[in-house]
Amino acid sequence: MRSQRRPPETGSRQAVTAQPRIQRSSQHGSTQLTTVKQGSSSHPQCHEPMREPMNKPWNEAQKRVSKNVSVASATNERYTLAAPSSHDHDNEDEYLVDESSDSSSVYLCVLDGHDGRNAVEFVKKYLWNNHLAISRSENPEDAIQRCIRDADTEYFKNLDHLFVEKLTIQMTIPKGMKSYEAHITFPIEVARLQQLESQISGGCTAVVAVVKQDVIYVANVGDSRAILVYETSDGALQVSQLSEDHDVQNEGELKRLSKLGLDRRELKKSGRLGTQENTRSIGDYSIKGGFRDVDVISHATSEPGIAEPHVTTVEINDKTFKYLILMSDGVYKTVMLLQTAAGHDGKARNENEMVAYLVDNCVKEGGIQKAASNVLKQIDQDQYHLYQKSARKDARSPAAVANRKRDDMTLVVYQFNITH
């Protein structure tokens, strides 16, 4: 069974003085503001792709709940020179979008599952069943934070019967028996344990945003992002990342994990926390209740993985706000690869700039409803052509190897100041 869960660490609030006024709540909040000049020739224009993706993985929102929301999701792809592209697994991303009947509030969410769809499907249902309570709450900041924590708790409760079965089977195998001996002596039990591990493992990131009464509330765990895009007086697009990436490149997370006895240098070297890329998430038993079974993190003094969200609030105090964009990491990490191939320095801010610019161009050229889909098509097309060009020259080149496949991509765009 799972080890006793400790209460999640409560984040401290930190005020940020940049415009627009942003308030953050997490252990280590930070603000990134970057500017993109519109019309710059270094950025590609939004246009329709020259090819149709295999099996048409593009998934747009079936119900247009709002005139100023655009949603699209694209299944992962593996490119080849000779054969059609293929998918490594089913799309593990999900999204939620809803708007109140009087248009006074909008709820947006992007979930990025991993190691299967069990966690992301559970979390999607849980968040949807509770999203109205957040939108109607007098304190949405507290409600959105509590809902993410509760989703993690309820997900593990939903798995309790599997933990009981796992422990029962483990008790039938003599303690200390070698793995190969167990396979020979208890083949049925070992096979079932492997099935249980598959069902127990898995988790998802989450980024949730609520726009209500001229305030934006954003909460996230993991590396799915929320960015705010607004226009400066000189016509430039300015970008602020409202979410925080919870991974081992995050200095705040490394500090937190080092206090648990984990070596920050080893964490950065491996790029992972045990078996996971994210340090905060919903689910992921291997870095929570089951962390003692993972050698590289088993010596931690308590569960290194947590579900305490980073929370940001932004007051909508003028008409310069253009877009609120939520995206899974497959979007901005693919853009980072394209930036690197194009010779840019690859700093963390560039991918947010590029996504903002692509969204703005696609809205201007085709309107908000198709913007998210056109952005994902553009990213996919650019990477496909980059792979083809690189692989034809040298299939083992860094560019060809880095761009031979991409992850699931999900993009949600909310446009401000739309007249209904």
N, C-alpha and C positions, 0 to 999 in steps of 0.2 A: 504493500500500500504506500501511498505517498507519505513523505515525511511531513511533519507538522509545518504548516505554512505560517510564516511570520507576517505581521501586518506590513503592508507596503510602506516605504519611506515617503513621508509627506514632503512635497516640494515647497520651497520658500518662494515668495513672490518677489519679482524684481522689476522695477520701473525702467523703461527705456525712453530716453529723451528725444529720439529722432522723430521727425514728422513722417507719417502721421503718428499720433500718440499711441504707443503700443505698450501693453502690460503683459508680462510673462509670468508663468508659475511653473517652476521645475527646479531641479537641483542646480542646473547649470544652463540658464538661458542665455542666448546671444542673438544679436540682430545682424542680418546681412542686408545692406542696401546697395544695389548696383544699378547703373544707368545704361540704357540702350538707346542710342540715337536712331530714330526712325529713318528709314530710307538708306541705311548704311549698306554699301555694296558687299560687305563681308558676310552678310546673312542671306540665306536662300529665300526665294519667294515661295509662297504657298501655291501649289498647282496640283492638278490631278495626276495620279501616278500613271506611268506608262505600262504597267503590268497589273494583272489581277492576282492578289495573294491566293495561295492554294487553299481550297476548301472554304474560301470566303470567311476568314476568321473575324471580320469586323462585326462588332456587336454594338449597335446604337440603342439608346434608350427607346423602348417600344412605346412608352407613353410620354408625351411631351407635357410634363407637369408645370412647366413655366416657359414663357416666351424668352426668358433670358438665361436659360440653362442649356448647355450642350454636353452630351455624354457619349463616350465611345470606349470600346475595349477591344484589344487585338490579342489573339492567341500567339504564344511563342512560336518562333520559326527557326529552322536550321537550313541554311542555304547550301547548295552544291552547284558545281559547274554543269554537270551533265543531266542530273535528274531534277524533277520539280522539288521545291522546298517541302519540308515535312515538319511535324510538330513533335517535340520531345514528350509532352504530356498535355492533358487537358488544361484549359485556362483556369488558373487558381486565383485569379483576381475577381473581385465583386465590387459593386457600387450601390449606393442608395441615394435617391433624390426625392424630395417631397417639398411642397409649398403649401402653406395654409390657404384656406379658401378666400381669405380677405387679403392675401399677398403680404401680410405683415411679417411673416417669417419664412425662411427657407432652410431646409436641412440637407446637407451634403455629406457624403461619406465615401471613402475609397478603402477597400480592404485588399491586402496582398497575402494570400495564403502560401504555404510552403509545406513540402512533404505530404502532399495529398490535399484533398478538399474537405476533410472532416471538420477541421477547425473553422475554416472560412464560412462554410455553410451554417454551422451552429451560430457563429458570431453575427452573421448577416441577419438571421432570424431574430436573435436576441436584441440587436440594436434596433431593428425595425419595430419590434414589439414595444420598445421603450422610447422611440424617438419623439413621439408626441409629448411625452412627459417632459422631455428636455426643452422642446420648443415652447411649451406653455409654462415652464417653470419661471418663478420670479427671480431665481438665481441660476441662469443657464450655465454659468461657469462651473459652479459646484456640481450641477446635475450631469453635465457632460463628462466631468472627471470621474464622478462616482459610477456612471454607467459603464465606462471602459473597465474600471477595476472589477465591477460586479460581473461583467461578461467573462472575465478570466476566472473568477471564482465559480460561476455557474458552469462554465465549460468543464472544469475539472470535476465538479460534482456529477456531471453527466457521464463521466468516465469511471466513476467509483466502482461500478460492477466489474469493469475490466481490470482494475487494480486488485480487487479481491480475487478474481480468477487467476491472475498472474501470481499472486502470493501463494495461493493454494497449490498451484502446479509446482512452483519453486520448492515448496516444502516436501514434495514427493521425490525430488532429486537430492541425493546425499550432498551435504555441504562439502565443498572442496573438490568435488569431482571435476576432472578435466573436461574441457568442452568437447573434445573428440570422443571421450568415453560416454558423455551424456548423449551425444548423437547416436551412438551405437546401442546403448542400453535403454534409453528412453526416447526413441525416435518420434513417437506421436506427441509426447509432451513437449519436446523441443520444437517441433513444427508448430504447435499451437502457441508456444511462447513467442515465436517469431511473428506469427499473425497478430498477436496481442501488441507486440512492440510497434508494429506498423499502424495499428489502430490508435495507440496511445500517443505516438509521436505526432509531430505536426503542430502548427500554430499559424498565426497571421499577424501582420501589422495592421494598424488602423489609423486613419486620419479623419477626423469628424469636424465639420464646421457648421455653425448655426449663425445665420444673419437675422437679427431681430432688433427692432427699435433703434436703428442707427448704430448698432454695435455688432462686431464680428467676434464670435467665440470659436476658437480652434483648439482641439486637443489631439495629441497623437502619441502612439507608442510604435517604435520601430523606425523604418526609414522611408515610409511613404510621406510625401511632402504636401504642404499647403503654401502657396506663395500669393502675395498681394501685389497687384500691378496697378500703378497709378501714373498719371501724366503730370509732368512738371510744367512750369510756365513757358519754357522754351520748346515744348512739344516732345520732349524725350520721355521714354517709358522708364519708370523707376520701379525696382523690384525689391520686395522685402520678404524673406522667408519667415513664415509664422510658425512653422513646425521645427522640430529638432531631430536630427538623425541620431538614433540610438544604436551605435555600433562602436567597435573598438578603435575607431579613428577619432572619436569624440573624447576630448581631454577630460571633460567632466565625468563621463562614464568610466574612463580609465582610473580616475581618482577614486570614484566610488568602489570600483572592483578591487583596487589595490588595498583599500581598507578592509576588505574581506580576506586578504592574504594572497591574492592572485598577483602574479608577476606582470606588470604592465608591458614590459619589453617583449615577453613571450606572447602576450595577447596581440600586440601590434604586429609582431612577426608573423603569427599564424593568420591574422585577419579575422579571427573568429572567437566567440566565447563558447568553448567546447565544440559542439556540433553545429552551432548556429551563427549566422552573420549578425543578427540583431541582439542587443543586450536587454532590450525591453520589448515585450510583445504580449499577445494573448495566446495562451497555450504554451507549447514548447516545454513539455515535461522534463526533457533531458537537462535543461538549465534551471529547473525549478525543483520540484519534488524529487526528481531522479538524478540530481547532479552528482550524488555520491558514486554513481555507477560510471561516470565519465572521468577517466583517469586525470586528464589535464586540469580539471576544475574541482576534483573530488575533495581537495584539501581546503576549499573555501569555508569560512566560518559560518556562513549561512547561504541561502539560495542566491546565486548571483544574478539570475534572471528575475526581473520584476515586471509588473504591469502598471506601474504608476505613470500616468501620462504627463507629458509636457503640455501646459495650457497657456494660451495667449489670448488677450482681448484687445480689440482695436476699435476705437471710436470713429465712426464715419462722420467726419466733421466738415467735409467740403464735397465738391462735385468732381474732384480730380480722380477719384477711384474709378478704374476701368474694369478690372477682372479680379476675381478670386479663383485660383486654379488649384485643384487637388489632383495628385498623380501618384501612381505606383512607381517604384524605383526603376522599373523597366523603361519608363519614358525618359527620365533624365540621365540614366546611366548609358542608354543608347546614344543620346545626344552628346554625352561626354566623349564617347568613342569617336563620333563624327567630328567633334571639335579637335580631338587629338590628331586625327588623320589629316585635318585641314591645316594643321600647323599651329593651332592656338595653344596657349600655355596650359590649359586644362585645369585652371583653378576652380574651386567649388562653385564660385558665383556664375561662371559662364553658362552652365547648363540651364540655370533658372532664367537668365537673360534670353537665351535662345528659345526656350519654350514660350516665354512671354511674347517674343517677337513673332514667332510662328502663329500663335493664337491671334494676335492683333491683325496680322496680314490676312489670315483666313476669315476672320470676322468681316474685315473690310471688303474682301473679294466675294464672299459667298454668304454672309450673314452668320448669326450666332448658331442656328440650329445644326448646321453641318460642320461647324468649326472644329470640334473635337475629333470627328472622324477624319477630316481632311488633314489635320496636324499629324495624326498617327499614320495615315497613309504616306504623308510626306517623309516622315522619319523612316518608315519601313523601306520606302523606295530608295532613299539616299543610302541607307545601309546596304541594301541589296546590290545597288550599282557599285558601291565601294568595294564590297566583297568580290563581285565579278571582276572588276578592274584589277584588284590586287592579286586575286587567285590566278588569273590568267598569266600574270607576270611571274609569280612565285607563290604556290599554294602554301608554302611554309613561312612566308613573310609575316612579320608581326601584325600588319594591317589585315591580312587575310585570316590569320588565326583568331584575332580579336573580334572580327566581325562576321565570322562564319555562322553565328547564331545570336539570337536575342531572346530576352525574357518576355513574359506577358506584359502588355502595356494597357493601362487604364487611365483615362483623362476625363475630368469633370471641370467644366468652365462655367462660372457664374458671371454674367455681365451686369455691371451697375448702370443705373440711370437709363433704364429702358422704359419708354412710354407704352403702357399697355393699351 
